[in-house]
Amino acid sequence: MSNLIAKRYVKALVKNRDLNHLFLINDQLKFIASAYSDEKFLNIIHSIDVSIYNKVDLLLSFVGDKDYLVNNLIILLGKNRRLNMIPAISKELDKEYSILVNKYSGIVYSNTELSNDYMTEMENKFSSKFGVNLTLTNKVCDYDGIKVEIDDLGVEIGFEKNKFKSQMIEHILRAV
């Protein structure tokens, strides 16, 4: 439900805006949304003892007078008691901005650190395959193989060693 509401706000933000203005809006909303990861900040936002006007003033102090549209959005969200929607709106706006500028990011999961040359080669191959500008980051975890996730494109490609071994054994047994 919150995604649908966030999409409506993003649709209004994107309408008739140039890319430079959208970049500023996106940057400011990301900055505000980053505050929502702090527990003390969340206590203030969720507190019934703090008035909605004080909460709006706090959020407005984060961005100052840089952009009237972000200020108006925060005031509107405050009036509608939807200040908790800012992270979802920021995430949706970031997705929409990525689509407009054709620039995406993804994560490569592996159990070892991959070299920069290998990461660059993968970025170039995936970029040419999907026709986008792509930035990949390596995340070391316990995944036994390599998995590439590009959420905004809906792409997940994985190669797992154990699955490959079992498929090879199955193939050999069928051949015999």
SULMORA-V103619 format. One line per field, one symbol per residue. ss: DSSP state (H for helix, E for strand, C for the rest). psi: psi as a letter, one per 30 degrees, with the letter a starting at -180 (. if undefined). A space follows every 10 residues. Layout:
ss->???
psi->???
This chain:
ss->CHHHHHHHHH HHHHCCCCHH HHHHHHHHHH HHHHHCCCHH HHHHHHCCCC CHHHHHHHHH HHHCCCCHHH HHHHHHHHHC CCHHHHHHHH HHHHHHHHHH HCEEEEEEEE CCCCCHHHHH HHHHHHHHHH CCEEEEEEEE CCCCEEEEEE HHHCEEEEEE HHHHHHHHHH HHHHHC
psi->eeeeeeeeee eeefkhklee eeeeeeeeee eefffffkee eeeeefkffk leeeeeeeee fefbhekeee eeeeeeeeeg hhfffeeeee eeeeeeeeee fhklllkjkl flkkleeeee eeeeeeeeef hlkkkkkkjk agkiakkkkj effhkjkljk eeeeeeeeee eeeef.
